């Protein structure tokens, strides 16, 4: 999934991501600009990675 997102961001380089609007997956009444949707997706993935890092560094986490 990360590779697909990276590919989309590379393809979007130099394009205006404020104009295209997409429907929100959360509500059909909410629309987002494409750039906003991509920013939210990246931030969401970053939170997952930070969470995984905290779990791995927690006391009691099994070591290899």
PQR file of N, CA, C, O and H, with PARSE charges and radii, in Angstrom:
ATOM      1  N   UNK A   1       0.820  -1.177   0.000 -0.4000 1.5000
ATOM      2  CA  UNK A   1       0.000   0.000   0.000 -0.0000 2.0000
ATOM      3  C   UNK A   1       0.873   1.254   0.000  0.5500 1.7000
ATOM      4  O   UNK A   1       0.554   2.243  -0.661 -0.5500 1.4000
ATOM      5  N   UNK A   2       1.973   1.204   0.744 -0.4000 1.5000
ATOM      6  CA  UNK A   2       2.868   2.362   0.778 -0.0000 2.0000
ATOM      7  C   UNK A   2       3.433   2.644  -0.611  0.5500 1.7000
ATOM      8  O   UNK A   2       3.553   3.802  -1.012 -0.5500 1.4000
ATOM      9  H   UNK A   2       2.233   0.401   1.281  0.4000 1.0000
ATOM     10  N   UNK A   3       3.776   1.595  -1.337 -0.4000 1.5000
ATOM     11  CA  UNK A   3       4.298   1.780  -2.691 -0.0000 2.0000
ATOM     12  C   UNK A   3       3.281   2.426  -3.609  0.5500 1.7000
ATOM     13  O   UNK A   3       3.630   3.271  -4.433 -0.5500 1.4000
ATOM     14  H   UNK A   3       3.678   0.654  -1.011  0.4000 1.0000
ATOM     15  N   UNK A   4       2.022   2.032  -3.472 -0.4000 1.5000
ATOM     16  CA  UNK A   4       0.965   2.613  -4.300 -0.0000 2.0000
ATOM     17  C   UNK A   4       0.779   4.096  -3.981  0.5500 1.7000
ATOM     18  O   UNK A   4       0.615   4.914  -4.886 -0.5500 1.4000
ATOM     19  H   UNK A   4       1.739   1.345  -2.802  0.4000 1.0000
ATOM     20  N   UNK A   5       0.805   4.437  -2.701 -0.4000 1.5000
ATOM     21  CA  UNK A   5       0.670   5.840  -2.300 -0.0000 2.0000
ATOM     22  C   UNK A   5       1.852   6.646  -2.817  0.5500 1.7000
ATOM     23  O   UNK A   5       1.682   7.753  -3.326 -0.5500 1.4000
ATOM     24  H   UNK A   5       0.939   3.772  -1.966  0.4000 1.0000
ATOM     25  N   UNK A   6       3.041   6.091  -2.685 -0.4000 1.5000
ATOM     26  CA  UNK A   6       4.237   6.773  -3.176 -0.0000 2.0000
ATOM     27  C   UNK A   6       4.128   7.016  -4.681  0.5500 1.7000
ATOM     28  O   UNK A   6       4.458   8.099  -5.164 -0.5500 1.4000
ATOM     29  H   UNK A   6       3.179   5.191  -2.271  0.4000 1.0000
ATOM     30  N   UNK A   7       3.671   6.020  -5.411 -0.4000 1.5000
ATOM     31  CA  UNK A   7       3.504   6.177  -6.858 -0.0000 2.0000
ATOM     32  C   UNK A   7       2.514   7.277  -7.200  0.5500 1.7000
ATOM     33  O   UNK A   7       2.738   8.049  -8.133 -0.5500 1.4000
ATOM     34  H   UNK A   7       3.403   5.140  -5.019  0.4000 1.0000
ATOM     35  N   UNK A   8       1.421   7.355  -6.451 -0.4000 1.5000
ATOM     36  CA  UNK A   8       0.432   8.410  -6.690 -0.0000 2.0000
ATOM     37  C   UNK A   8       1.017   9.787  -6.416  0.5500 1.7000
ATOM     38  O   UNK A   8       0.777  10.731  -7.169 -0.5500 1.4000
ATOM     39  H   UNK A   8       1.239   6.728  -5.694  0.4000 1.0000
ATOM     40  N   UNK A   9       1.783   9.899  -5.341 -0.4000 1.5000
ATOM     41  CA  UNK A   9       2.384  11.192  -5.020 -0.0000 2.0000
ATOM     42  C   UNK A   9       3.410  11.607  -6.071  0.5500 1.7000
ATOM     43  O   UNK A   9       3.496  12.784  -6.424 -0.5500 1.4000
ATOM     44  H   UNK A   9       1.978   9.133  -4.729  0.4000 1.0000
ATOM     45  N   UNK A  10       4.175  10.663  -6.566 -0.4000 1.5000
ATOM     46  CA  UNK A  10       5.151  10.980  -7.616 -0.0000 2.0000
ATOM     47  C   UNK A  10       4.426  11.441  -8.875  0.5500 1.7000
ATOM     48  O   UNK A  10       4.823  12.424  -9.501 -0.5500 1.4000
ATOM     49  H   UNK A  10       4.105   9.707  -6.280  0.4000 1.0000
ATOM     50  N   UNK A  11       3.365  10.731  -9.243 -0.4000 1.5000
ATOM     51  CA  UNK A  11       2.601  11.110 -10.439 -0.0000 2.0000
ATOM     52  C   UNK A  11       1.934  12.465 -10.281  0.5500 1.7000
ATOM     53  O   UNK A  11       1.685  13.153 -11.271 -0.5500 1.4000
ATOM     54  H   UNK A  11       3.042   9.933  -8.735  0.4000 1.0000
ATOM     55  N   UNK A  12       1.641  12.857  -9.040 -0.4000 1.5000
ATOM     56  CA  UNK A  12       0.955  14.122  -8.787 -0.0000 2.0000
ATOM     57  C   UNK A  12       1.895  15.311  -8.722  0.5500 1.7000
ATOM     58  O   UNK A  12       1.439  16.450  -8.618 -0.5500 1.4000
ATOM     59  H   UNK A  12       1.843  12.298  -8.236  0.4000 1.0000
ATOM     60  N   UNK A  13       3.195  15.071  -8.781 -0.4000 1.5000
ATOM     61  CA  UNK A  13       4.168  16.155  -8.679 -0.0000 2.0000
ATOM     62  C   UNK A  13       3.888  17.223  -9.739  0.5500 1.7000
ATOM     63  O   UNK A  13       3.755  16.928 -10.927 -0.5500 1.4000
ATOM     64  H   UNK A  13       3.565  14.146  -8.865  0.4000 1.0000
ATOM     65  N   UNK A  14       3.806  18.454  -9.278 -0.4000 1.5000
ATOM     66  CA  UNK A  14       3.595  19.576 -10.190 -0.0000 2.0000
ATOM     67  C   UNK A  14       2.138  19.835 -10.537  0.5500 1.7000
ATOM     68  O   UNK A  14       1.844  20.777 -11.273 -0.5500 1.4000
ATOM     69  H   UNK A  14       3.915  18.694  -8.314  0.4000 1.0000
ATOM     70  N   UNK A  15       1.234  19.037 -10.035 -0.4000 1.5000
ATOM     71  CA  UNK A  15      -0.188  19.232 -10.337 -0.0000 2.0000
ATOM     72  C   UNK A  15      -0.880  19.933  -9.180  0.5500 1.7000
ATOM     73  O   UNK A  15      -0.453  19.843  -8.029 -0.5500 1.4000
ATOM     74  H   UNK A  15       1.473  18.272  -9.438  0.4000 1.0000
ATOM     75  N   UNK A  16      -1.950  20.626  -9.508 -0.4000 1.5000
ATOM     76  CA  UNK A  16      -2.722  21.329  -8.489 -0.0000 2.0000
ATOM     77  C   UNK A  16      -3.659  20.329  -7.816  0.5500 1.7000
ATOM     78  O   UNK A  16      -4.635  19.885  -8.422 -0.5500 1.4000
ATOM     79  H   UNK A  16      -2.297  20.699 -10.443  0.4000 1.0000
ATOM     80  N   UNK A  17      -3.368  19.979  -6.580 -0.4000 1.5000
ATOM     81  CA  UNK A  17      -4.167  18.990  -5.864 -0.0000 2.0000
ATOM     82  C   UNK A  17      -5.281  19.636  -5.043  0.5500 1.7000
ATOM     83  O   UNK A  17      -5.979  18.962  -4.284 -0.5500 1.4000
ATOM     84  H   UNK A  17      -2.575  20.340  -6.088  0.4000 1.0000
ATOM     85  N   UNK A  18      -5.438  20.953  -5.205 -0.4000 1.5000
ATOM     86  CA  UNK A  18      -6.513  21.639  -4.493 -0.0000 2.0000
ATOM     87  C   UNK A  18      -7.814  21.609  -5.275  0.5500 1.7000
ATOM     88  O   UNK A  18      -8.889  21.752  -4.693 -0.5500 1.4000
ATOM     89  H   UNK A  18      -4.871  21.500  -5.821  0.4000 1.0000
ATOM     90  N   UNK A  19      -7.731  21.428  -6.572 -0.4000 1.5000
ATOM     91  CA  UNK A  19      -8.926  21.506  -7.407 -0.0000 2.0000
ATOM     92  C   UNK A  19      -9.756  20.213  -7.412  0.5500 1.7000
ATOM     93  O   UNK A  19     -10.961  20.266  -7.163 -0.5500 1.4000
ATOM     94  H   UNK A  19      -6.858  21.312  -7.045  0.4000 1.0000
ATOM     95  N   UNK A  20      -9.144  19.061  -7.688 -0.4000 1.5000
ATOM     96  CA  UNK A  20      -9.984  17.854  -7.771 -0.0000 2.0000
ATOM     97  C   UNK A  20     -10.595  17.519  -6.411  0.5500 1.7000
ATOM     98  O   UNK A  20      -9.923  17.558  -5.381 -0.5500 1.4000
ATOM     99  H   UNK A  20      -8.165  19.018  -7.890  0.4000 1.0000
ATOM    100  N   UNK A  21     -11.879  17.190  -6.437 -0.4000 1.5000
ATOM    101  CA  UNK A  21     -12.557  16.809  -5.209 -0.0000 2.0000
ATOM    102  C   UNK A  21     -12.967  15.347  -5.300  0.5500 1.7000
ATOM    103  O   UNK A  21     -13.322  14.843  -6.365 -0.5500 1.4000
ATOM    104  H   UNK A  21     -12.425  17.159  -7.274  0.4000 1.0000
ATOM    105  N   UNK A  22     -12.906  14.691  -4.163 -0.4000 1.5000
ATOM    106  CA  UNK A  22     -13.302  13.285  -4.097 -0.0000 2.0000
ATOM    107  C   UNK A  22     -14.262  13.103  -2.932  0.5500 1.7000
ATOM    108  O   UNK A  22     -14.259  13.886  -1.982 -0.5500 1.4000
ATOM    109  H   UNK A  22     -12.617  15.101  -3.298  0.4000 1.0000
ATOM    110  N   UNK A  23     -15.081  12.063  -3.012 -0.4000 1.5000
ATOM    111  CA  UNK A  23     -16.005  11.763  -1.929 -0.0000 2.0000
ATOM    112  C   UNK A  23     -15.235  11.131  -0.776  0.5500 1.7000
ATOM    113  O   UNK A  23     -14.318  10.337  -0.985 -0.5500 1.4000
ATOM    114  H   UNK A  23     -15.083  11.427  -3.784  0.4000 1.0000
ATOM    115  N   UNK A  24     -15.620  11.492   0.428 -0.4000 1.5000
ATOM    116  CA  UNK A  24     -14.994  10.915   1.611 -0.0000 2.0000
ATOM    117  C   UNK A  24     -15.474   9.476   1.791  0.5500 1.7000
ATOM    118  O   UNK A  24     -16.649   9.181   1.574 -0.5500 1.4000
ATOM    119  H   UNK A  24     -16.365  12.137   0.597  0.4000 1.0000
ATOM    120  N   UNK A  25     -14.569   8.581   2.187 -0.4000 1.5000
ATOM    121  CA  UNK A  25     -15.004   7.216   2.456 -0.0000 2.0000
ATOM    122  C   UNK A  25     -15.822   7.126   3.757  0.5500 1.7000
ATOM    123  O   UNK A  25     -16.464   6.109   4.018 -0.5500 1.4000
ATOM    124  H   UNK A  25     -13.614   8.820   2.363  0.4000 1.0000
ATOM    125  N   UNK A  26     -15.794   8.191   4.568 -0.4000 1.5000
ATOM    126  CA  UNK A  26     -16.505   8.191   5.839 -0.0000 2.0000
ATOM    127  C   UNK A  26     -17.959   8.643   5.719  0.5500 1.7000
ATOM    128  O   UNK A  26     -18.825   8.175   6.458 -0.5500 1.4000
ATOM    129  H   UNK A  26     -15.272   9.018   4.356  0.4000 1.0000
ATOM    130  N   UNK A  27     -18.215   9.547   4.793 -0.4000 1.5000
ATOM    131  CA  UNK A  27     -19.561  10.078   4.646 -0.0000 2.0000
ATOM    132  C   UNK A  27     -19.784  10.549   3.219  0.5500 1.7000
ATOM    133  O   UNK A  27     -18.942  11.233   2.638 -0.5500 1.4000
ATOM    134  H   UNK A  27     -17.512   9.927   4.193  0.4000 1.0000
ATOM    135  N   UNK A  28     -20.909  10.180   2.673 -0.4000 1.5000
ATOM    136  CA  UNK A  28     -21.205  10.612   1.294 -0.0000 2.0000
ATOM    137  C   UNK A  28     -21.507  12.104   1.233  0.5500 1.7000
ATOM    138  O   UNK A  28     -21.551  12.683   0.148 -0.5500 1.4000
ATOM    139  H   UNK A  28     -21.593   9.625   3.145  0.4000 1.0000
ATOM    140  N   UNK A  29     -21.712  12.724   2.379 -0.4000 1.5000
ATOM    141  CA  UNK A  29     -22.009  14.153   2.422 -0.0000 2.0000
ATOM    142  C   UNK A  29     -20.752  15.009   2.511  0.5500 1.7000
ATOM    143  O   UNK A  29     -20.831  16.237   2.470 -0.5500 1.4000
ATOM    144  H   UNK A  29     -21.676  12.253   3.260  0.4000 1.0000
ATOM    145  N   UNK A  30     -19.612  14.378   2.631 -0.4000 1.5000
ATOM    146  CA  UNK A  30     -18.347  15.090   2.808 -0.0000 2.0000
ATOM    147  C   UNK A  30     -17.473  14.880   1.584  0.5500 1.7000
ATOM    148  O   UNK A  30     -17.268  13.752   1.136 -0.5500 1.4000
ATOM    149  H   UNK A  30     -19.548  13.380   2.664  0.4000 1.0000
ATOM    150  N   UNK A  31     -16.966  15.973   1.054 -0.4000 1.5000
ATOM    151  CA  UNK A  31     -15.996  15.879  -0.043 -0.0000 2.0000
ATOM    152  C   UNK A  31     -14.689  16.487   0.426  0.5500 1.7000
ATOM    153  O   UNK A  31     -14.663  17.393   1.260 -0.5500 1.4000
ATOM    154  H   UNK A  31     -17.133  16.889   1.418  0.4000 1.0000
ATOM    155  N   UNK A  32     -13.616  15.974  -0.124 -0.4000 1.5000
ATOM    156  CA  UNK A  32     -12.275  16.445   0.205 -0.0000 2.0000
ATOM    157  C   UNK A  32     -11.556  16.813  -1.077  0.5500 1.7000
ATOM    158  O   UNK A  32     -11.814  16.246  -2.139 -0.5500 1.4000
ATOM    159  H   UNK A  32     -13.637  15.238  -0.802  0.4000 1.0000
ATOM    160  N   UNK A  33     -10.666  17.756  -0.963 -0.4000 1.5000
ATOM    161  CA  UNK A  33      -9.771  18.005  -2.097 -0.0000 2.0000
ATOM    162  C   UNK A  33      -8.775  16.848  -2.138  0.5500 1.7000
ATOM    163  O   UNK A  33      -8.438  16.277  -1.101 -0.5500 1.4000
ATOM    164  H   UNK A  33     -10.457  18.217  -0.101  0.4000 1.0000
ATOM    165  N   UNK A  34      -8.319  16.514  -3.312 -0.4000 1.5000
ATOM    166  CA  UNK A  34      -7.417  15.383  -3.466 -0.0000 2.0000
ATOM    167  C   UNK A  34      -6.177  15.530  -2.600  0.5500 1.7000
ATOM    168  O   UNK A  34      -5.742  14.564  -1.972 -0.5500 1.4000
ATOM    169  H   UNK A  34      -8.593  16.978  -4.154  0.4000 1.0000
ATOM    170  N   UNK A  35      -5.608  16.712  -2.559 -0.4000 1.5000
ATOM    171  CA  UNK A  35      -4.423  16.946  -1.735 -0.0000 2.0000
ATOM    172  C   UNK A  35      -4.695  16.704  -0.255  0.5500 1.7000
ATOM    173  O   UNK A  35      -3.858  16.147   0.455 -0.5500 1.4000
ATOM    174  H   UNK A  35      -5.960  17.497  -3.068  0.4000 1.0000
ATOM    175  N   UNK A  36      -5.880  17.129   0.208 -0.4000 1.5000
ATOM    176  CA  UNK A  36      -6.246  16.907   1.607 -0.0000 2.0000
ATOM    177  C   UNK A  36      -6.371  15.413   1.908  0.5500 1.7000
ATOM    178  O   UNK A  36      -5.927  14.940   2.955 -0.5500 1.4000
ATOM    179  H   UNK A  36      -6.560  17.582  -0.369  0.4000 1.0000
ATOM    180  N   UNK A  37      -6.972  14.689   0.991 -0.4000 1.5000
ATOM    181  CA  UNK A  37      -7.146  13.250   1.186 -0.0000 2.0000
ATOM    182  C   UNK A  37      -5.790  12.551   1.252  0.5500 1.7000
ATOM    183  O   UNK A  37      -5.586  11.671   2.089 -0.5500 1.4000
ATOM    184  H   UNK A  37      -7.332  15.073   0.141  0.4000 1.0000
ATOM    185  N   UNK A  38      -4.870  12.933   0.380 -0.4000 1.5000
ATOM    186  CA  UNK A  38      -3.546  12.322   0.398 -0.0000 2.0000
ATOM    187  C   UNK A  38      -2.795  12.683   1.684  0.5500 1.7000
ATOM    188  O   UNK A  38      -2.106  11.838   2.257 -0.5500 1.4000
ATOM    189  H   UNK A  38      -5.036  13.647  -0.300  0.4000 1.0000
ATOM    190  N   UNK A  39      -2.925  13.929   2.137 -0.4000 1.5000
ATOM    191  CA  UNK A  39      -2.289  14.333   3.390 -0.0000 2.0000
ATOM    192  C   UNK A  39      -2.830  13.521   4.562  0.5500 1.7000
ATOM    193  O   UNK A  39      -2.066  13.081   5.421 -0.5500 1.4000
ATOM    194  H   UNK A  39      -3.485  14.615   1.672  0.4000 1.0000
ATOM    195  N   UNK A  40      -4.136  13.324   4.598 -0.4000 1.5000
ATOM    196  CA  UNK A  40      -4.741  12.546   5.678 -0.0000 2.0000
ATOM    197  C   UNK A  40      -4.261  11.099   5.641  0.5500 1.7000
ATOM    198  O   UNK A  40      -3.998  10.502   6.685 -0.5500 1.4000
ATOM    199  H   UNK A  40      -4.756  13.681   3.900  0.4000 1.0000
ATOM    200  N   UNK A  41      -4.149  10.548   4.463 -0.4000 1.5000
ATOM    201  CA  UNK A  41      -3.704   9.165   4.325 -0.0000 2.0000
ATOM    202  C   UNK A  41      -2.267   8.998   4.805  0.5500 1.7000
ATOM    203  O   UNK A  41      -1.952   8.041   5.512 -0.5500 1.4000
ATOM    204  H   UNK A  41      -4.362  11.033   3.615  0.4000 1.0000
ATOM    205  N   UNK A  42      -1.408   9.916   4.427 -0.4000 1.5000
ATOM    206  CA  UNK A  42      -0.011   9.865   4.861 -0.0000 2.0000
ATOM    207  C   UNK A  42       0.077  10.027   6.381  0.5500 1.7000
ATOM    208  O   UNK A  42       0.812   9.288   7.036 -0.5500 1.4000
ATOM    209  H   UNK A  42      -1.663  10.694   3.852  0.4000 1.0000
ATOM    210  N   UNK A  43      -0.661  10.980   6.946 -0.4000 1.5000
ATOM    211  CA  UNK A  43      -0.640  11.191   8.399 -0.0000 2.0000
ATOM    212  C   UNK A  43      -1.151   9.952   9.136  0.5500 1.7000
ATOM    213  O   UNK A  43      -0.613   9.584  10.180 -0.5500 1.4000
ATOM    214  H   UNK A  43      -1.258  11.580   6.414  0.4000 1.0000
ATOM    215  N   UNK A  44      -2.174   9.317   8.602 -0.4000 1.5000
ATOM    216  CA  UNK A  44      -2.722   8.104   9.215 -0.0000 2.0000
ATOM    217  C   UNK A  44      -1.675   6.993   9.231  0.5500 1.7000
ATOM    218  O   UNK A  44      -1.504   6.317  10.245 -0.5500 1.4000
ATOM    219  H   UNK A  44      -2.611   9.615   7.753  0.4000 1.0000
ATOM    220  N   UNK A  45      -0.982   6.806   8.124 -0.4000 1.5000
ATOM    221  CA  UNK A  45       0.054   5.781   8.047 -0.0000 2.0000
ATOM    222  C   UNK A  45       1.210   6.093   8.991  0.5500 1.7000
ATOM    223  O   UNK A  45       1.778   5.187   9.601 -0.5500 1.4000
ATOM    224  H   UNK A  45      -1.122   7.356   7.300  0.4000 1.0000
ATOM    225  N   UNK A  46       1.565   7.393   9.114 -0.4000 1.5000
ATOM    226  CA  UNK A  46       2.631   7.785  10.040 -0.0000 2.0000
ATOM    227  C   UNK A  46       2.258   7.442  11.480  0.5500 1.7000
ATOM    228  O   UNK A  46       3.109   7.019  12.261 -0.5500 1.4000
ATOM    229  H   UNK A  46       1.104   8.129   8.618  0.4000 1.0000
ATOM    230  N   UNK A  47       0.979   7.626  11.830 -0.4000 1.5000
ATOM    231  CA  UNK A  47       0.538   7.266  13.186 -0.0000 2.0000
ATOM    232  C   UNK A  47       0.680   5.766  13.418  0.5500 1.7000
ATOM    233  O   UNK A  47       1.088   5.337  14.497 -0.5500 1.4000
ATOM    234  H   UNK A  47       0.287   7.970  11.194  0.4000 1.0000
ATOM    235  N   UNK A  48       0.340   4.965  12.397 -0.4000 1.5000
ATOM    236  CA  UNK A  48       0.504   3.512  12.532 -0.0000 2.0000
ATOM    237  C   UNK A  48       1.972   3.135  12.742  0.5500 1.7000
ATOM    238  O   UNK A  48       2.285   2.286  13.577 -0.5500 1.4000
ATOM    239  H   UNK A  48       0.009   5.313  11.520  0.4000 1.0000
ATOM    240  N   UNK A  49       2.856   3.760  11.994 -0.4000 1.5000
ATOM    241  CA  UNK A  49       4.286   3.461  12.138 -0.0000 2.0000
ATOM    242  C   UNK A  49       4.805   3.885  13.505  0.5500 1.7000
ATOM    243  O   UNK A  49       5.606   3.173  14.110 -0.5500 1.4000
ATOM    244  H   UNK A  49       2.602   4.449  11.316  0.4000 1.0000
ATOM    245  N   UNK A  50       4.360   5.032  13.996 -0.4000 1.5000
ATOM    246  CA  UNK A  50       4.771   5.484  15.325 -0.0000 2.0000
ATOM    247  C   UNK A  50       4.259   4.525  16.396  0.5500 1.7000
ATOM    248  O   UNK A  50       4.964   4.227  17.360 -0.5500 1.4000
ATOM    249  H   UNK A  50       3.709   5.611  13.505  0.4000 1.0000
ATOM    250  N   UNK A  51       3.041   4.050  16.225 -0.4000 1.5000
ATOM    251  CA  UNK A  51       2.472   3.097  17.168 -0.0000 2.0000
ATOM    252  C   UNK A  51       3.296   1.805  17.182  0.5500 1.7000
ATOM    253  O   UNK A  51       3.596   1.273  18.251 -0.5500 1.4000
ATOM    254  H   UNK A  51       2.467   4.292  15.443  0.4000 1.0000
ATOM    255  N   UNK A  52       3.656   1.308  16.013 -0.4000 1.5000
ATOM    256  CA  UNK A  52       4.452   0.082  15.931 -0.0000 2.0000
ATOM    257  C   UNK A  52       5.818   0.279  16.590  0.5500 1.7000
ATOM    258  O   UNK A  52       6.325  -0.630  17.246 -0.5500 1.4000
ATOM    259  H   UNK A  52       3.412   1.740  15.145  0.4000 1.0000
ATOM    260  N   UNK A  53       6.404   1.441  16.421 -0.4000 1.5000
ATOM    261  CA  UNK A  53       7.694   1.728  17.046 -0.0000 2.0000
ATOM    262  C   UNK A  53       7.560   1.729  18.567  0.5500 1.7000
ATOM    263  O   UNK A  53       8.407   1.172  19.266 -0.5500 1.4000
ATOM    264  H   UNK A  53       5.991   2.180  15.888  0.4000 1.0000
ATOM    265  N   UNK A  54       6.494   2.354  19.081 -0.4000 1.5000
ATOM    266  CA  UNK A  54       6.284   2.364  20.534 -0.0000 2.0000
ATOM    267  C   UNK A  54       6.106   0.947  21.073  0.5500 1.7000
ATOM    268  O   UNK A  54       6.637   0.622  22.135 -0.5500 1.4000
ATOM    269  H   UNK A  54       5.806   2.806  18.513  0.4000 1.0000
ATOM    270  N   UNK A  55       5.379   0.112  20.367 -0.4000 1.5000
ATOM    271  CA  UNK A  55       5.165  -1.262  20.823 -0.0000 2.0000
ATOM    272  C   UNK A  55       6.481  -2.023  20.834  0.5500 1.7000
ATOM    273  O   UNK A  55       6.782  -2.732  21.794 -0.5500 1.4000
ATOM    274  H   UNK A  55       4.948   0.376  19.505  0.4000 1.0000
ATOM    275  N   UNK A  56       7.270  -1.879  19.769 -0.4000 1.5000
ATOM    276  CA  UNK A  56       8.533  -2.613  19.687 -0.0000 2.0000
ATOM    277  C   UNK A  56       9.540  -2.188  20.744  0.5500 1.7000
ATOM    278  O   UNK A  56      10.369  -2.993  21.169 -0.5500 1.4000
ATOM    279  H   UNK A  56       7.025  -1.303  18.990  0.4000 1.0000
ATOM    280  N   UNK A  57       9.477  -0.930  21.175 -0.4000 1.5000
ATOM    281  CA  UNK A  57      10.448  -0.445  22.154 -0.0000 2.0000
ATOM    282  C   UNK A  57       9.928  -0.545  23.590  0.5500 1.7000
ATOM    283  O   UNK A  57      10.640  -0.202  24.534 -0.5500 1.4000
ATOM    284  H   UNK A  57       8.804  -0.276  20.830  0.4000 1.0000
ATOM    285  N   UNK A  58       8.699  -1.010  23.754 -0.4000 1.5000
ATOM    286  CA  UNK A  58       8.116  -1.132  25.096 -0.0000 2.0000
ATOM    287  C   UNK A  58       8.787  -2.249  25.877  0.5500 1.7000
ATOM    288  O   UNK A  58       9.201  -3.266  25.320 -0.5500 1.4000
ATOM    289  H   UNK A  58       8.120  -1.289  22.988  0.4000 1.0000
ATOM    290  N   UNK A  59       8.883  -2.030  27.181 -0.4000 1.5000
ATOM    291  CA  UNK A  59       9.430  -3.067  28.065 -0.0000 2.0000
ATOM    292  C   UNK A  59       8.566  -4.312  27.943  0.5500 1.7000
ATOM    293  O   UNK A  59       7.338  -4.227  27.926 -0.5500 1.4000
ATOM    294  H   UNK A  59       8.547  -1.204  27.633  0.4000 1.0000
ATOM    295  N   UNK A  60       9.206  -5.456  27.859 -0.4000 1.5000
ATOM    296  CA  UNK A  60       8.475  -6.708  27.772 -0.0000 2.0000
ATOM    297  C   UNK A  60       8.180  -7.174  26.360  0.5500 1.7000
ATOM    298  O   UNK A  60       7.686  -8.283  26.158 -0.5500 1.4000
ATOM    299  H   UNK A  60      10.204  -5.525  27.873  0.4000 1.0000
ATOM    300  N   UNK A  61       8.480  -6.334  25.383 -0.4000 1.5000
ATOM    301  CA  UNK A  61       8.265  -6.779  24.005 -0.0000 2.0000
ATOM    302  C   UNK A  61       9.314  -7.840  23.684  0.5500 1.7000
ATOM    303  O   UNK A  61      10.499  -7.628  23.940 -0.5500 1.4000
ATOM    304  H   UNK A  61       8.881  -5.433  25.547  0.4000 1.0000
ATOM    305  N   UNK A  62       8.902  -8.971  23.130 -0.4000 1.5000
ATOM    306  CA  UNK A  62       9.865 -10.056  22.864 -0.0000 2.0000
ATOM    307  C   UNK A  62      10.958  -9.616  21.885  0.5500 1.7000
ATOM    308  O   UNK A  62      10.682  -8.988  20.863 -0.5500 1.4000
ATOM    309  H   UNK A  62       7.940  -9.144  22.921  0.4000 1.0000
ATOM    310  N   UNK A  63      12.173  -9.953  22.216 -0.4000 1.5000
ATOM    311  CA  UNK A  63      13.324  -9.650  21.353 -0.0000 2.0000
ATOM    312  C   UNK A  63      13.698 -10.892  20.579  0.5500 1.7000
ATOM    313  O   UNK A  63      13.483 -12.015  21.037 -0.5500 1.4000
ATOM    314  H   UNK A  63      12.396 -10.463  23.047  0.4000 1.0000
ATOM    315  N   UNK A  64      14.254 -10.686  19.416 -0.4000 1.5000
ATOM    316  CA  UNK A  64      14.648 -11.816  18.564 -0.0000 2.0000
ATOM    317  C   UNK A  64      15.838 -12.574  19.135  0.5500 1.7000
ATOM    318  O   UNK A  64      16.292 -13.551  18.539 -0.5500 1.4000
ATOM    319  H   UNK A  64      14.429  -9.774  19.044  0.4000 1.0000
TER
END
